[in-house]
Amino acid sequence: MKKRRLIMRSIILAVLVAAVAYTLYANFMKDHAEKVAVGSLAPDFVLTDMQGNKHKLSDYKGQGVFLNFWGTWCPPCKKEMPYINNQYHQFKDKGVQVLSVNIQESELAVNQFADRYKLDFPIVIDTDKEVMTTYGIDNLPATFLIDKDGKVVKSTTGEMSEDMVRDFMEKIKP
């Protein structure tokens, strides 16, 4: 009886060890999308904004693009959005566009957020995280500065001050 119980416990322990080992292996070995490299062409995408207009990144060629990924639940995103909006007004007539990509939230949540912060730059929703994955983003907010030729000149993760936003837009002004 004791021998049988020992064998059953050993089998259960072996199965648990195998499950833990597999889980660790799967997490460490899974393909992490590399963040889009500075100097490379920004991957093209098409997403739809809150008014139903399609935005294709390559349509902005000839202009600088301030590409910002964010979420309504993200405290640093909430803090930097008014800064981005202020600078959008300063740079939109100087060849710099803002394209703001919300990650997987409802139109209702995004519209309420945009209304609360009085945002008027284009906001699109990445409903299936496809663009987020393509750009290799893990944490929000994440911003990519794209020059008039469609090349990534800088990427940054984390909260930005208004001075940073201004400097970044200045950097991609054609």
C-alpha positions as CSV (number, residue, x, y, z in Angstrom):
1,M,0.0,0.0,0.0
2,K,2.8,2.5,1.0
3,K,4.8,1.5,-2.2
4,R,1.7,2.2,-4.3
5,R,1.1,5.6,-2.7
6,L,4.8,6.5,-3.2
7,I,4.6,5.6,-6.9
8,M,1.4,7.7,-7.3
9,R,3.0,10.7,-5.5
10,S,6.1,10.4,-7.6
11,I,4.1,10.3,-10.9
12,I,2.1,13.3,-9.8
13,L,5.3,15.2,-8.8
14,A,6.9,14.3,-12.2
15,V,3.8,15.6,-14.1
16,L,3.9,18.9,-12.1
17,V,7.6,19.3,-12.6
18,A,7.1,18.7,-16.4
19,A,4.3,21.2,-16.5
20,V,6.3,23.9,-14.7
21,A,9.4,23.2,-16.9
22,Y,7.2,23.5,-20.1
23,T,5.6,26.7,-18.9
24,L,9.0,28.3,-18.2
25,Y,10.4,27.1,-21.5
26,A,7.4,28.4,-23.5
27,N,7.7,31.8,-21.8
28,F,11.4,32.2,-22.3
29,M,11.6,30.9,-25.8
30,K,8.5,32.4,-27.4
31,D,9.2,34.8,-30.2
32,H,9.2,38.4,-28.8
33,A,8.6,40.7,-31.7
34,E,11.7,43.0,-31.8
35,K,10.9,46.7,-31.5
36,V,11.0,48.4,-34.8
37,A,14.6,49.6,-35.2
38,V,15.7,53.3,-35.5
39,G,16.7,53.9,-39.1
40,S,14.4,51.3,-40.5
41,L,11.2,51.9,-42.5
42,A,8.2,52.1,-40.3
43,P,5.9,49.2,-41.0
44,D,2.8,50.3,-42.9
45,F,-0.7,49.7,-41.5
46,V,-4.3,50.8,-42.0
47,L,-6.5,51.6,-39.0
48,T,-9.9,53.4,-38.7
49,D,-10.5,56.5,-36.6
50,M,-13.5,57.4,-34.4
51,Q,-15.2,59.1,-37.4
52,G,-14.8,56.1,-39.6
53,N,-11.9,57.5,-41.7
54,K,-9.1,55.1,-42.6
55,H,-5.6,56.1,-41.8
56,K,-2.8,54.4,-43.7
57,L,0.7,55.3,-42.4
58,S,2.3,55.4,-45.9
59,D,-0.3,58.1,-46.9
60,Y,1.6,60.5,-44.5
61,K,4.8,60.2,-46.6
62,G,6.3,63.7,-47.0
63,Q,5.3,64.6,-43.4
64,G,6.7,63.8,-40.0
65,V,4.5,61.4,-38.0
66,F,4.3,61.3,-34.2
67,L,3.0,57.7,-33.7
68,N,1.8,57.2,-30.2
69,F,0.4,53.9,-28.7
70,W,-1.7,54.3,-25.5
71,G,-4.6,53.1,-23.3
72,T,-7.3,55.0,-21.4
73,W,-6.3,53.0,-18.3
74,C,-2.7,54.1,-18.4
75,P,-1.8,56.9,-16.0
76,P,1.3,58.2,-17.9
77,C,-0.9,58.2,-21.1
78,K,-3.5,60.4,-19.4
79,K,-0.8,62.8,-18.3
80,E,0.9,63.2,-21.7
81,M,-2.2,63.4,-23.9
82,P,-2.9,67.1,-23.3
83,Y,0.8,67.8,-24.1
84,I,0.5,65.9,-27.3
85,N,-2.7,67.8,-28.2
86,N,-1.1,71.2,-27.4
87,Q,1.9,70.4,-29.6
88,Y,-0.3,69.0,-32.4
89,H,-1.8,72.4,-32.7
90,Q,1.6,74.0,-32.9
91,F,3.0,71.6,-35.5
92,K,0.1,70.4,-37.7
93,D,0.5,73.2,-40.1
94,K,4.3,72.7,-40.2
95,G,4.2,69.2,-41.7
96,V,3.9,67.1,-38.5
97,Q,1.0,64.8,-37.9
98,V,-0.1,62.9,-34.8
99,L,-1.4,59.4,-35.2
100,S,-2.6,58.1,-31.9
101,V,-3.2,54.3,-31.6
102,N,-5.3,53.1,-28.8
103,I,-4.8,49.4,-27.9
104,Q,-7.9,47.2,-27.9
105,E,-10.5,49.4,-26.2
106,S,-14.1,50.1,-27.0
107,E,-15.0,53.2,-29.1
108,L,-17.1,54.4,-26.2
109,A,-14.2,54.4,-23.8
110,V,-11.9,56.0,-26.3
111,N,-14.4,58.7,-27.3
112,Q,-15.1,59.5,-23.6
113,F,-11.4,59.8,-23.0
114,A,-10.9,62.0,-26.1
115,D,-13.9,64.2,-25.0
116,R,-12.6,64.5,-21.4
117,Y,-9.2,65.6,-22.5
118,K,-10.5,67.6,-25.5
119,L,-8.3,65.7,-28.0
120,D,-8.7,66.5,-31.6
121,F,-5.9,64.7,-33.4
122,P,-6.7,61.4,-35.2
123,I,-7.2,58.5,-32.8
124,V,-7.4,55.0,-34.2
125,I,-8.0,51.7,-32.4
126,D,-5.8,48.6,-32.8
127,T,-8.6,46.2,-32.0
128,D,-6.5,43.0,-32.3
129,K,-3.1,44.3,-31.2
130,E,-1.7,43.6,-34.7
131,V,0.0,47.0,-35.1
132,M,1.2,46.9,-31.5
133,T,2.8,43.4,-32.1
134,T,4.3,44.5,-35.4
135,Y,6.0,47.4,-33.7
136,G,7.2,45.2,-30.9
137,I,5.6,47.2,-28.1
138,D,5.4,45.7,-24.6
139,N,4.7,48.7,-22.4
140,L,2.5,51.8,-22.9
141,P,2.8,54.6,-23.7
142,A,5.2,54.0,-26.6
143,T,6.0,56.6,-29.2
144,F,7.7,56.3,-32.6
145,L,9.0,59.4,-34.5
146,I,8.8,58.8,-38.2
147,D,10.4,61.2,-40.7
148,K,9.1,62.5,-44.0
149,D,10.6,59.5,-45.8
150,G,8.8,57.0,-43.5
151,K,11.9,56.1,-41.5
152,V,11.9,55.7,-37.7
153,V,14.2,58.3,-36.2
154,K,13.5,57.6,-32.6
155,S,11.3,55.5,-30.3
156,T,10.6,56.0,-26.6
157,T,8.6,54.2,-24.0
158,G,7.1,55.9,-20.9
159,E,5.6,59.3,-20.0
160,M,6.8,62.4,-21.9
161,S,6.8,66.0,-20.7
162,E,5.5,68.7,-22.9
163,D,9.1,69.8,-23.7
164,M,9.9,66.3,-24.8
165,V,6.9,66.2,-27.1
166,R,7.8,69.6,-28.6
167,D,11.4,68.5,-29.1
168,F,10.3,65.2,-30.7
169,M,7.9,67.0,-33.1
170,E,10.7,69.5,-34.0
171,K,13.0,66.6,-34.8
172,I,10.5,65.2,-37.4
173,K,9.4,68.4,-38.9
174,P,10.1,68.2,-42.7
